[in-house]
Amino acid sequence: MLKRFFANDYYSLIIASILFLSAFLGYALTPRQVMATSRPQIDLEKSIPASFGDWKFDGSVAPITTSADVQSKLDELYSQIVSRTYINSKGQQIMLSIAYGRDQGGDGTQVHRPEYCYPAQGFELKNSKDGQLKYKENDIPVRRLLAIHGNRIEPITYWITVGDTALRSGFERKMAQINYGLKGTIPDGLLFRVSSISADSNQAYQLQEKFTNELLNSVDMPTRIRLAGHLQGE
C-alpha cells in the first residue's frame, strides 16, 4: 500500500511538472515585442504619391461603397487604408488599395484577402492562380484572380506582407507568423492590391505589373520595403 502511495505521488509530481512547463513555455513564447512600435511609423497617404511616371490620381472615380458591417470590420482590422484610382495618358485606369494592420500575428487580426472581401460585396471570383510580379531582379509572389459582378470584370493582382516579408497568403503567411512569434515579435503588415476593369485579363495583369513597377520606383527605400518586403539590390 505504501508503494502505491509513492507511485501515485510520483505520477502527480510528473503531471504537475508538465503543467508547470506548459504554462512557462506558453508565457515565454507569447510574443511581446510589437514591430509597429519598434520602427518608424508609415503614413500611407503621404508616402504613396498622387502622381508618378505616366500615372496620376483620378479623383473623378468614386470608390465602391461598403456595407456598414463590412466597414466596421475593416475599421477593427486596419490602422490605415489607401484606396485610389489612377489614370495614365492613354486613359487606362488602375485601382490601388493598400490596407495596413499593426498586428499580423494571428488569424483574428490579419488583413483580409480579396477572396473574402469581394464576395461580401456581391462579386463572384474565378481563375485564382499564383504567380510572380517582376520588379527589377525580384520576383514578388502574387495571387491573381477575376472578380465578376454582372457585366463588370475586374482582374486583380495582390500580395500580403507579414513584417518585411512579401507572400501570397495561406500557408506562407502562417509560417511567417510562427517565425516571428518564436522570436517574440508581433509583426505588422499590409495587403497590396491592384485591379482594373477589363475583359482581357492577360493585358490587365501586364498593365498592373507596369503600374506597380512605376509606383515602387517612385517611393523611397523604407517605404518600398514596407510595401513589398526586402528586395534584392537594396
N, C-alpha and C positions, 0 to 999 in steps of 0.2 A: 504493500500500500504506500509505503514511504517512497519507493521507487516511482510509482505512478504519480505521486505528488511532485517530485522533482522533474519528471518528464513534462507534466503539464506546465510547470513553472518555466521550463526551458523553452517550450513552444510559445508561451505567452511572451517571453523575452524576445524571441525571434520576430514575432508579429509586431510587437511594439517598436522594434528596431527598424523593421521595414516601413512602418507607418511614419516613423520619425524621418527616415532617409527620404521618403517620398515627399514629405512636407518641406524638408530642407531643399531638395532639388527643385521642387516647384517654386519655392521662394527665390532660390539662387538663379534659376533660369528665366525668371519673369523679366522681360525687357523693361528697362527704366530710363535709358538714355533716349531722349526724343530728338531725332535727327533734325527736325524742323527748327528747333531752338538752338542747335549747336552750330549752325552755319548761317550765312547771310540770307535774309528773307528775300523772296522773289515777289515782285509786283507785276503780274502778267499784263495788266492794262498798259503799264508804262514800258515793259520790256518787249512786247510784241508791237512792231512798228505798224502804223496805219498805211504806209506805202513802202514798197521795196521792189527792186527790179522793175518788171513791167506790170506790177500789181498795185492797186490802191483800194482802200476801203470803200465799199459801196453802201452808203447809208440809206439808199432808197429801198433796200430789201429788208423787210421786217422779218425777224426770226419767228420760227414756228412757236406758237404759244403752247405751254404745257398745262396739264390739269393741276388743280390745287394739291391733290395728294402726291403727285409726282414731284411738283415743285418743293413741297415740304420735305420730301426725302432727299432731294438734291441739296437743299439748304443744310441738312444734317451731315451729309457726306463730304461736301466740298467747302474749302476755305475761299477759293477763288474760281470763277468761271469766266472765260473769254469766249464769246460767240460772235463771229463776224462773217460777212460775205465780202469777198474781194473780186475785183473785175480787172481784166487786162485790156490792152489797146485793141484787141480783136473782139471784145465784148464777151469773152468767156468768163464764167464765174466759178469761183471755188468757195465753198462754205468751210470755215475753220472753227473748230470747237476744242478748247483746252480746259480741262477740269482738274484742278489741283486739290489734293487732300493731304492734310498734315499727318494723318495716321493711316498707313497702309500695312499695318502689322497683323491684321486679322480679317476674317471673312465679313464681319459685320460692318467694318468701316472702309473697306476697299472701294475704289472707284468702280462704277457700273459700266459694263461693256455695252456697245450698241445692240448686242443680241438681247439685252434686257430693255434698254431704253426705247428703241424703235417700235417693238411690238406694243409697248404701253401706249404709243401714240397712234396705233392702228395700222402700222406697216407690217407687211409680210417680208420675211427675209429669205433669200435664196443664194445659192452658189458661194457659200463660205469656203474660203481656201487660204492657207498660209503661204506667205511669200517673203521676199526681201525688198526693201526700198533702198536703192543705191544712192549713197551720198559720199562723194569723193571715193576714197578707198574703203569705205564702210558699207556693210550690208545690215541695215536696220531691220530687225524682224517685225513683220507686219501681218495683219489679217485683213483680207479684202472680202467684201460681200455686197450683195444688192439688196436695197430696201425698196419695196414696191407698195404704192398706195394709189389705187385707181390707175390713172394714166401717168402718174409720177414714178419715174425710175431713177433711183439715186445710188450710184456706185459709191462705196465707202472704203477708205483705207484708214486703219488705225493701229496704234500700238499703245502700250502701257509702260510706265516706268515705276519701279519699286526702288527707292533710293536713287542711285546713279546707274541703274541697270535697265536697259530697254528690253522689253519682251512682249510676247503676244498676250498671254493670259493662261488661265487654267493651271496645268501642272508647273509650267515655268514660273508663274507668279507664286505658287505655293512654295516651291523650293527656295525662291529668293526671300520670301517671308521667314522661312525656317532659318536660313543662313544668317539673316540679320538678327533674328531672335536669339540664336545661340551666342551672338556677340553682345547681347544685352541691349540691342538697339531697336527702337520703333521707327521704321523708315517712313518718310513721306513719299509722295509720288503723284503721278498725273496720268490722265488719259489725253492722248493727242489724236484728233480725228479730223480728216479732211474728206469732203464729199462734193459731188456735183450732180446736176440733173442732166442725164444723158442716156440715150438708148444704146450707145456704143460703149460698153464697159471697158474694153481694152484701151480705147482712145482716152476715156475718162481717167483711167489709172495712170496712163503716161502723163497726162496733164497734171494730175495730183502730185506725181513724183517731181515734176519740174517745179511746180509751185512750192513744194516742201523744201527742195534744194535751195531755191532762192530765199525762202524765209530763213532757213538755218544759216545761210551765208550772211544774212543781214543783221543777225544778233551777235552779241559778244560771246566769248567762250563760256563764261559761267552760266549764262542763260541757255546756251546751246547744250551744255551738259545736263541742265535741269530738264530740257525738253526731250533729249534723245539719248541720254546716258553718256558714258565716257566713249569717245570716238578716237580712232587711230589718227595719228598725225597731229594731236593736240596735247 
